[in-house]
Amino acid sequence: MKRAPRPLHALLGALLLFVVAPAQAETWRVDLIVFRFLGGIEEAGRLPEAPNLQGAIELDNAGALSAAGITLLPDSEFGLADQWSRLKASPQFRPLIKLAWTQNDPVPAGGPRLRVRSATKLKLRDAQGLGEREFYDVDGTVALHLGRFLHLSSDLLLVVGGEEPKAWRLREERRMRSEELHHLDSPRLGIVVKVVKWGPGLSPAQPSVTP
């Protein structure tokens, strides 16, 4: 049998590599602040049931985080420190939660969600006389997912105690543009978030500028 010319062998080899080589993983970094508006609007809904946390990953569950390709970043590497300081210094806002993580190959909607909650826990008596229920003053989930575009979804509940407990919900999905600062808000609860594409081999201080 006649041997194929070397150039043809080289072309076939290159095509084979192209077919079998796995796609390069994409990693994204998220820096996020949850904050509360302190003044103004007093409208609120009834005290609802606790947020749907089924399947949400707790931040101390290292195994679940690893399986989802999520790595939490320490406070020392938080990327929105300036925004946190400005919110803290403002009489109109109170920053409540800050969180930063990297995530490999975000999946479409319905993928892993992170549970985020404040440190303060409230015991509130049900208005219908059904007894006390416990709430964190902020509790819920956030999730990064990638379909045709990159999106961040949030489902957070803010509960304020008192003689008549009040609650505000922030349930929103927003398309994320890389390197841009985004705001999600409700009458009393808001999020500031930035998502950047993370290049291979870059440290947390060196984000990729690829959109």
WOKA-V527456 format. One record per run of one state. SS is the DSSP state (2 for helix, 1 for strand, 0 for the rest). FROM is the first residue (numbers start at 1). LEN is the number of residues. Records with the same first field share a line. If there is no record, write none. Layout:
SS->FROM-LEN ; FROM-LEN
This chain:
0->1-5 ; 21-6 ; 38-7 ; 46-11 ; 58-4 ; 68-2 ; 73-2 ; 78-3 ; 90-3 ; 105-9 ; 118-3 ; 126-6 ; 137-1 ; 147-3 ; 161-5 ; 176-5 ; 186-3 ; 199-13
2->6-15 ; 62-6 ; 75-3 ; 81-9
1->27-11 ; 45-1 ; 57-1 ; 70-3 ; 93-12 ; 114-4 ; 121-5 ; 132-5 ; 138-9 ; 150-11 ; 166-10 ; 181-5 ; 189-10
